Amino acid sequence: MKAHPWHYFDPWLLTIAVVLSMIGVAFINSATLGVESLRELVPRQMIYGVLGVAIALVAASFDYRNVMAVHWWIYGTIVVLLLVIFMAGQFGAAGARRWLLEGAVQPSELVKVLIVVTLARFLADRQNNIHRFSTVLQSFTYVAVPVMFIFLQPDLGMTVQLFVVWFAMVWLAGMRWLHQGVLATVGLASLPLIWPLMQLYQKQRILAFINPSLVPDQEYNMRQALISIGSGGILGKGYASGSQSQLHFLRVRHTDFIFSVITEEAGLMGALLVLLLIAALILRILWVARISKDRAGTLLCYGVAVLIFFQTAVSIGMNLQLLPVTGLTLPFISYGGSSLVSLLFAVGLVESVLMRNRSRERSP
């Protein structure tokens, strides 16, 4: 008798994501203490967390293969949604047009997960031709169309993230080494052409990374982030006791620089705990990818794992001044309702892949 798919639900996968979200709520609370204009962020993040868990369970209940069967409809919806944002979206920080519903929703966060879903189906359908350069270019064009609208919002961080995810998924699908070299060469050669298209604040972030003294305002926050991390020591200064965060020397500490807050208040041990939890989540997702018998499901899991890994690496890298500030936040931890809900939705999709493949594996 065939077991019900819920019999194979992985509680550890969702539990790790929930624990990370709870840690995020705790440190968002610490980072916003005493700031009247930010006092609503904690209850909002908690609501988004509950909503995200509910959406994850709903996503797990659906067969991911049925979702992928309508991937062209999903892709069309992505393009139309991004076009609407480009034409009528609401402006936010640094003049970026990324939001709907009075700034409550950032659709591009959901879009990045849906692109992984549709790209996984697109590549799986062309698995036998992935060795052809024409197929690689088709997949690039497939991703480049929606990503172009994200770049124009402007959102350089997410643009880079999605192209990295595309490259990783095509590589894992079986792209030839020669084609990888060609794409890497073309990508590096095109960087000077991208520079004039970037916004002033984006250029300043890169210049501040190369030579902080060129952009004093950017240099200030980067220095405060390093001071926060360095002053935390092994065990930290204690919850809500960090001088840089509590005295508000560190800016955007509840989003871009929340890792600095964690390291200052919980120390190296607290930071390592967060990293170990994220690593455990990624490894669990990669395990699901490995046991999946369906190529599209495997690529979906790989895409989600790369999405979380790259965002984590960039977020921590910019806190440590190893990478330019891009606006990419620490997954599940930083404030951002759309980001949290979308990541929990992605976890739900991975659960769906696991449940259907294990169910099929155990059926007589």
SVG drawing of the C-alpha trace seen along z (x, -y; Angstrom):
<svg xmlns="http://www.w3.org/2000/svg" viewBox="-2 -61 43 65">
<polyline fill="none" stroke="black" stroke-width="0.4" points="0.0,0.0 1.4,-3.4 2.1,-5.7 0.7,-9.2 3.3,-11.9 2.9,-13.6 4.4,-10.4 7.8,-11.6 7.6,-15.2 10.9,-16.3 10.3,-18.2 14.0,-19.1 14.1,-21.1 11.2,-23.3 12.3,-23.4 15.7,-24.8 14.1,-27.5 11.7,-28.4 14.5,-28.6 16.5,-30.9 13.4,-33.1 13.0,-33.2 16.6,-34.3 16.0,-36.9 13.0,-38.3 15.0,-38.4 17.8,-40.4 15.5,-42.7 14.0,-43.5 17.4,-44.2 18.5,-46.3 15.3,-48.5 15.0,-49.1 14.4,-52.7 13.5,-53.7 9.9,-54.8 9.6,-54.7 10.8,-51.1 8.7,-49.7 6.3,-48.0 8.9,-45.9 9.1,-43.1 5.3,-42.3 5.3,-42.6 8.2,-40.1 6.4,-37.7 3.2,-37.9 5.2,-37.4 6.9,-34.4 3.6,-32.7 2.3,-33.5 5.5,-32.0 5.2,-28.8 1.6,-28.4 2.6,-29.0 5.4,-26.5 3.0,-23.9 0.6,-24.7 3.5,-24.5 4.5,-21.1 0.9,-19.8 1.0,-20.5 2.8,-18.2 5.7,-20.3 5.4,-18.5 1.9,-19.9 3.3,-23.4 6.1,-22.9 3.7,-21.7 2.4,-25.2 5.9,-26.8 5.3,-28.9 2.2,-30.5 4.3,-31.2 7.0,-32.7 4.5,-34.9 3.1,-36.0 6.6,-36.9 7.3,-39.1 3.9,-40.9 4.3,-41.4 7.8,-42.9 6.5,-45.1 3.7,-46.4 6.3,-47.2 8.5,-49.0 5.6,-51.1 3.6,-51.7 5.6,-50.4 6.1,-52.5 9.4,-54.2 11.4,-53.3 15.0,-53.6 17.5,-55.2 14.7,-55.9 14.3,-52.2 10.9,-51.2 10.4,-47.7 7.3,-47.8 3.5,-47.4 0.7,-47.9 2.2,-50.9 5.6,-49.2 4.2,-46.1 5.2,-43.7 8.4,-43.4 7.3,-41.1 10.9,-40.5 11.6,-38.4 8.9,-36.0 10.0,-36.3 13.5,-35.0 12.1,-31.8 9.6,-31.3 12.5,-31.9 14.3,-28.9 11.1,-26.8 10.6,-27.7 14.3,-27.4 14.5,-24.0 11.7,-22.8 13.2,-24.6 16.5,-22.9 15.1,-19.5 13.1,-19.6 16.3,-20.3 18.6,-17.9 19.6,-16.0 20.7,-19.1 22.4,-20.9 25.8,-20.3 24.9,-22.6 25.9,-26.2 22.6,-27.3 20.7,-25.6 22.8,-27.5 22.1,-30.8 18.4,-30.0 18.4,-29.5 20.4,-32.7 17.8,-34.7 15.0,-32.9 16.4,-34.4 17.7,-37.6 14.2,-38.9 12.8,-39.1 16.1,-40.0 16.4,-43.0 13.3,-44.5 14.9,-43.8 18.1,-45.5 16.0,-48.6 14.2,-48.9 17.2,-49.2 18.3,-46.2 21.9,-45.2 22.3,-42.8 19.3,-40.6 20.4,-40.9 23.8,-39.4 22.2,-36.8 19.9,-35.5 22.6,-35.3 24.8,-33.4 21.9,-31.0 21.3,-30.6 25.0,-29.8 25.0,-27.3 21.9,-25.5 23.1,-25.3 26.4,-24.0 24.8,-21.4 22.5,-20.5 25.6,-19.5 27.0,-22.6 30.3,-21.9 33.5,-23.4 34.3,-25.2 31.0,-27.0 31.6,-28.0 34.9,-29.5 33.3,-31.4 30.5,-32.8 33.0,-33.8 35.1,-35.6 32.2,-37.4 30.8,-38.3 34.1,-39.9 34.5,-41.8 31.0,-43.2 31.5,-44.7 32.7,-48.1 29.5,-48.3 27.4,-47.8 29.0,-50.6 27.4,-53.5 24.0,-51.9 24.3,-51.7 22.8,-54.3 25.0,-56.7 24.5,-55.0 25.4,-51.7 28.7,-53.1 29.4,-54.7 29.1,-51.3 31.6,-49.8 34.0,-52.7 33.7,-52.6 34.7,-49.0 37.7,-49.7 38.8,-52.8 36.6,-53.7 38.0,-57.2 36.3,-58.1 32.9,-57.8 33.0,-59.0 29.4,-58.2 29.7,-54.6 33.1,-54.3 31.5,-55.3 29.0,-52.4 31.5,-49.9 33.8,-50.9 31.0,-50.7 30.2,-47.2 33.7,-46.0 33.9,-47.6 30.7,-45.8 32.0,-42.5 35.5,-43.0 34.1,-44.1 31.9,-41.1 34.7,-38.8 33.9,-35.1 30.7,-35.3 29.5,-38.9 28.4,-41.8 25.0,-40.4 21.6,-40.6 20.6,-44.3 23.9,-45.4 25.9,-46.2 27.3,-49.7 27.4,-50.2 23.8,-49.0 22.1,-50.3 23.7,-53.7 22.7,-53.7 26.3,-54.2 25.5,-51.3 23.0,-52.1 20.5,-49.8 21.4,-47.4 18.1,-45.5 18.6,-44.6 21.9,-44.9 24.1,-44.8 22.2,-42.5 25.1,-40.0 27.2,-42.7 24.6,-43.1 24.5,-39.3 28.3,-39.1 28.6,-42.1 25.9,-40.9 26.2,-37.1 29.9,-37.0 31.7,-34.5 29.8,-31.6 26.4,-33.2 27.6,-34.0 28.8,-30.5 25.5,-29.1 23.7,-31.1 26.1,-29.9 25.9,-26.3 22.1,-26.5 22.2,-28.0 24.8,-25.4 22.6,-22.6 19.6,-23.9 21.6,-24.1 23.0,-20.6 19.5,-19.2 18.3,-20.8 21.3,-19.3 20.4,-15.9 16.9,-16.2 18.4,-17.1 20.6,-14.0 17.8,-11.5 15.3,-13.1 14.7,-10.8 13.2,-13.6 15.7,-15.9 13.5,-19.0 13.1,-18.4 16.8,-18.0 17.5,-21.2 14.9,-23.0 16.6,-22.0 20.0,-22.9 18.6,-26.4 17.2,-27.0 20.4,-25.9 22.5,-28.2 20.0,-31.0 20.4,-30.8 24.2,-30.1 25.0,-33.1 22.8,-35.5 24.3,-34.4 27.9,-34.6 27.3,-38.1 25.5,-39.4 28.3,-38.3 31.0,-39.3 29.8,-42.9 29.5,-43.0 33.2,-41.9 34.1,-44.4 35.2,-41.5 32.5,-42.4 30.8,-45.7 27.5,-46.5 24.8,-45.2 21.6,-45.3 21.3,-41.5 20.2,-40.6 20.9,-37.6 18.4,-34.9 15.6,-34.3 17.4,-36.7 17.2,-40.2 14.0,-42.2 11.9,-41.8 8.5,-40.3 8.6,-39.5 12.0,-37.9 11.1,-35.8 7.8,-34.5 9.5,-33.8 12.3,-31.8 9.8,-29.8 7.9,-29.2 11.1,-27.8 11.6,-25.5 8.0,-24.2 8.8,-23.5 11.8,-21.5 9.6,-19.6 7.3,-18.8 10.2,-17.4 11.2,-15.2 7.7,-14.0 6.8,-13.0 10.1,-11.3 10.3,-9.3 6.6,-8.3 7.3,-7.1 10.5,-5.4 8.7,-3.4 5.6,-2.5 5.5,1.2"/>
</svg>
